[in-house]
Amino acid sequence: MRNILGLFSNKTTSPDINIPDNFSEEEKITRTIFSPMNIKSNDSLRNNSFTTPANLDEVSVNRLDYSTPHFIKKISKFISNPDAGRSYYGVAVIDVNEIYDSNSDIVYTPTEIEVNEVTMENKFHSDIKIGFIKQTGKPLPMQYAYKVEQMVEKARFYKDEDSDSDSWNGVDLV
């Protein structure tokens, strides 16, 4: 059943997946991209796609090496909110070493997400930390905005050509 839902990659042979707390520098990390809020008119990423929300130092991402593109799409669609300008549009992929090269960090933070009284477990969730808690209504100071800009430049964006489908049908996420 878990394989049908796309909860595990074909690299995983056991339903008792063991996800380490630490990260390999080559590990692939995904960030859900929403339209129109994270996308420019030319389908490139806005800096806000990797900007921390107000009053937090965390950008929610998922560990692709332990998951599947199908699960990433499933969780992305689960958290989308078209009425609030958050329609699932695709994913950005960034390597852990590219996060580190941007003078940022990543921590493993498995979670449960509740939307409309439906709860979904996400064992693959992590947070990118830039080292600053953004205040409501204020821009990031330049040194932190630069970290975000570096990650946006390094990330590879994959537009989902069939966002209505339930599974990832696009190219390999690399």
C-alpha positions in Angstrom: 0.0 0.0 0.0 2.8 2.4 0.9 4.5 1.8 -2.5 1.2 2.6 -4.3 1.0 5.9 -2.5 4.5 6.7 -3.6 5.8 7.0 0.0 9.1 5.1 -0.7 11.6 5.1 -3.5 12.5 1.9 -5.3 15.9 2.1 -3.4 13.9 1.3 -0.2 13.2 -2.4 0.4 11.6 -2.2 3.8 8.5 -0.3 5.0 10.5 0.5 8.1 12.5 3.2 6.4 15.4 4.6 8.4 16.0 8.2 7.6 19.1 9.6 9.2 19.2 12.9 11.0 22.3 14.0 9.2 22.6 14.8 5.5 24.9 13.7 2.7 26.3 16.8 0.9 25.1 15.2 -2.4 21.5 14.6 -1.1 18.7 16.1 -3.2 16.2 18.4 -1.5 12.9 19.5 -3.0 11.0 22.7 -2.4 7.3 23.0 -3.5 6.7 25.8 -6.0 3.4 27.5 -6.1 1.9 29.8 -8.7 1.6 32.7 -8.9 3.4 33.5 -5.6 6.8 31.7 -6.3 7.0 32.2 -10.1 7.9 35.1 -12.4 6.1 35.5 -15.7 9.0 33.7 -17.5 8.7 30.6 -15.3 11.8 31.4 -13.3 11.8 31.3 -9.5 11.1 34.4 -7.4 13.4 34.8 -4.4 10.4 34.3 -2.1 10.4 30.6 -3.1 13.3 30.1 -0.6 12.5 33.0 1.8 11.6 32.1 5.4 8.1 33.1 6.5 7.6 35.8 9.0 8.6 35.0 12.6 10.3 31.8 11.7 13.7 30.6 10.4 12.6 27.7 8.4 11.9 26.9 4.8 10.0 23.7 4.5 11.6 21.2 2.1 11.6 17.4 1.5 14.3 14.8 1.2 14.0 13.4 -2.3 16.7 10.7 -1.8 14.4 9.0 0.7 11.1 9.7 -1.0 9.8 9.7 -4.5 8.7 12.4 -7.0 5.2 11.0 -6.6 5.1 11.6 -2.9 6.6 15.0 -3.3 3.8 15.9 -5.7 1.2 14.3 -3.4 2.3 16.4 -0.4 2.7 19.5 -2.5 -0.9 19.2 -3.8 -2.1 18.5 -0.2 -0.7 21.8 1.1 -1.6 23.9 -1.9 -4.4 26.5 -1.5 -5.5 28.0 -4.8 -7.8 30.5 -3.1 -4.8 32.0 -1.5 -2.6 32.1 -4.6 -0.9 28.9 -3.7 -1.6 26.5 -6.6 0.9 23.7 -7.0 3.1 24.4 -10.0 6.2 22.2 -9.7 9.2 21.6 -7.6 12.7 23.1 -7.2 15.6 20.7 -6.5 18.7 21.8 -4.6 21.6 19.7 -3.3 22.6 19.9 0.4 26.1 21.1 -0.6 24.4 24.0 -2.5 22.5 24.9 0.7 25.8 24.8 2.7 27.5 26.9 -0.1 24.8 29.5 0.4 26.0 29.8 4.1 22.7 28.2 5.2 21.9 25.0 7.1 19.3 22.2 6.9 17.8 20.1 9.7 15.7 17.0 9.6 12.2 17.8 11.0 9.6 15.0 10.3 6.1 16.3 10.8 2.4 15.8 10.4 0.4 18.3 8.3 -3.3 18.9 8.9 -5.4 20.5 6.1 -9.2 20.6 6.5 -9.1 18.1 9.4 -7.1 15.6 7.3 -3.7 14.7 8.7 -0.8 13.5 6.5 2.4 12.2 8.0 5.6 13.5 6.3 8.7 11.6 7.4 10.7 13.3 4.6 10.2 16.9 5.9 13.2 19.1 6.7 13.8 22.8 7.2 16.4 25.1 5.6 17.7 27.6 8.1 19.3 30.9 7.0 20.2 32.0 10.5 17.7 34.9 10.9 14.0 35.2 12.0 12.3 37.6 9.6 9.9 40.1 11.1 6.4 40.6 9.8 6.3 43.3 7.1 10.0 43.8 7.0 12.4 42.7 4.3 15.3 40.4 5.1 18.6 42.2 5.9 20.9 42.2 2.8 23.2 39.4 4.1 20.3 37.0 4.5 18.5 38.1 1.3 21.8 37.2 -0.4 21.7 33.7 1.0 18.2 33.2 -0.4 19.2 34.6 -3.7 22.1 32.2 -3.9 19.8 29.2 -3.3 17.3 30.4 -5.9 20.2 30.7 -8.4 21.4 27.2 -7.6 18.0 25.4 -7.5 16.8 23.6 -10.6 13.1 24.3 -11.3 10.8 21.6 -12.7 7.4 22.8 -13.9 4.8 20.0 -13.6 3.3 19.8 -17.1 0.3 17.9 -15.7 -0.4 19.4 -12.3 -3.9 18.0 -12.2 -2.6 14.4 -12.2 -1.9 12.5 -9.0 1.6 11.4 -9.9 4.8 12.9 -11.2 5.0 12.4 -15.0 7.8 14.8 -15.7 11.5 14.4 -16.2 13.8 12.9 -13.6 14.4 15.4 -10.7 18.2 15.9 -10.5 
